[in-house]
Amino acid sequence: MIGMGRLRSGFLAFAALTALAVPAAAVGDHGSGGGGGGGVPPPPAGAPAVTFTPTSLTFAAQAIGTTSAPQSITIANTGNASLFINSAATRGANPLDFTQVSDGCSGLTLAPGTSCSVSITFSPTASGTRSATFILTDNAANSPQTVPITGTGTGQNPPLAIDSRFFTCANGVCDIGAGHNVFVNNFFSTSFLASGGTEPYTWSGQVPAGLTLRSSGLLLGAPSVKGTSTFTVTVTDANGATATGTFSLTVTDPPPPTPPGCQTGGTLKESLSGPAFNGRTPSGQATADETKFSGCGGFSLLS
């Protein structure tokens, strides 16, 4: 379990081992003399259960570039213990065509017999059948649970283009690392996306040293050269149409180690609590070693 601790100078994340209280089985008295009666085991602990309404979501035909009215998925806790919902997300083949416009479930704890809902709209980016999957992650035994989503896009596909909405672009160049610290010889990843044309798409290009561009559009690796690199990538659709974009990535040195003598944290103890998970309730105490973190900036090398 990941917990959060607080220093006077800010927040500090730490990994803590959670102690879980497990009810012990009753032990019978097996003494001699014929009076020994086996103990009665305790009843099984309660457990949450998830029920979806509907169990699949289908959108009517929708013109490319337009947005449907929202449809809702209701999540009900039909078990007999609290259901903690960690996340509700839409993934799958065409996730950008389906948008969660209202999420009333993520981070929520549902008591038995209660429910919440998520609303989704359909905005097809291409013609034909479009699909995705609604994924709910929670503390029920069969987590994650899924709901298939489908819709049909109508009309003529727009020309093939690279989708740069998640990058910062200026003067025809899109920075794929904007807002992130990209350090030399440290892992980095991002994905290129396209729209229009005819799927599937295939990606290619000469990328900065240390990185690899997969045909799926996934860029990953550990950049090995400092400075700003500018490069181009090309996407090709099923009919051979192409689109090319220009991108940049700035790679820097990692921050220096913490100078000797800087103030560091001590040891923090936190009591553990939370909803039941698979019939077990978090309890006990976690200890976080904060001595590797500094109030002077930078970081300390962990052994």
Sequence and secondary structure as in RCSB ss.txt:
>XXXX:A:sequence
MIGMGRLRSGFLAFAALTALAVPAAAVGDHGSGGGGGGGVPPPPAGAPAVTFTPTSLTFAAQAIGTTSAPQSITI
ANTGNASLFINSAATRGANPLDFTQVSDGCSGLTLAPGTSCSVSITFSPTASGTRSATFILTDNAANSPQTVPIT
GTGTGQNPPLAIDSRFFTCANGVCDIGAGHNVFVNNFFSTSFLASGGTEPYTWSGQVPAGLTLRSSGLLLGAPSV
KGTSTFTVTVTDANGATATGTFSLTVTDPPPPTPPGCQTGGTLKESLSGPAFNGRTPSGQATADETKFSGCGGFS
LLS
>XXXX:A:secstr
 EEEEEETTEEEEEE    EE          TTTT              EEEESSSEE   EETT     EEEEE
EE SSS EEEEEEEEESSSGGGEEEEEES TT EE TT EEEEEEEE  SSSEEEEEEEEEEESSTT SEEEEEE
EEEES     EEE TTSEEETTEEETTTTS  BTTS EEEE EEESSSS  EEEE   TTEEE TTSEEEE   S
 EEEEEEEEEE TTS EEEEEEEEEEB    B  TT  B  EEEEE   S BTTBEE SEEEEE TT BTTSSB 
   
